[in-house]
Amino acid sequence: MTEEFKLYLLNQRAALESVSHFDNLSDEELEQFLLEMLEKMGSPGFPPGMDTSREGLLDFIAGISAIANATPADEP
């Protein structure tokens, strides 16, 4: 298994684990949680054009988690 593939799996696992923590929230609770999080970061709300369906919001969480937990590859 290549190093790049291992990093991909680690990032994917982090994303899936984070999303699993939000499975029990209703659609409204999930949306409210993310709006509050974005406001704390200085954003006035969801970016224009953002998919605010349940799946879109969970994808957003997964992406943030994967970035936050990413293991950087060694630079060549």
N, C-alpha and C positions, 0 to 999 in steps of 0.2 A: 504494500500500500504506500503510495507516495505521500510525502509530507503535506502537499497541498490538499490531497483528499482527506487526510486526517484532520486538518484544520476545518475543512468543510463540514465534516461530521460533528466536530466539537461545537461549531457555531450553530448547526442545525439542531443539535440536542439542546443547547441553551435556549434557542427560540421556542422549541416545542415545550420545554419545561415551563417557561414563562407564561405561555399562552394557557397552559393547563391550570394555572392559578386563577384564571378569569372565567373558566367554564361555568361556574355556578352563578355568575352575575346575569341579571336580565339585560336585555338590549339597552334599556334606558339607563341602568346602573353603569354599564360598560361605557356608554357614551358620556355620561356625567363624570365618571372617573377620569377619562382621557381629557375632557375639556378642562377639568381642574388641574390636571398635570400640565397641560399646555399653558394654561394661564400662569402657573407658578414659574414656568420657564420664560414668561414674558410674551407669549403669543396671545393675540386677542381671540383665538378660536382655531377651528380646523382650517388648514390651508385651503384656498380655493381649488375646487376640483377633486378634493380628497374623497375617496370612497368611504362613506360613513355607514355602510351596511355592517352588520355584525362581522361578516367575514373580512371586510376591509379594515375594521378597527382591530380585529385580532391579528391581521397581517401587519398592521402598523406596530403593534406590541411586539410581534415576533421579530420584525426588522430591527427595532430599537434594541431589543434584548440581544440579538445576534451581534450587533455592532458593539454594545456595551461589554459583552463577554468574549469578544473576538480575541483570538490568540494571534498576534501579528506574526507573519512569516518573516524569516530572516531575509534581509535585503541581499541581493546578489552582489 
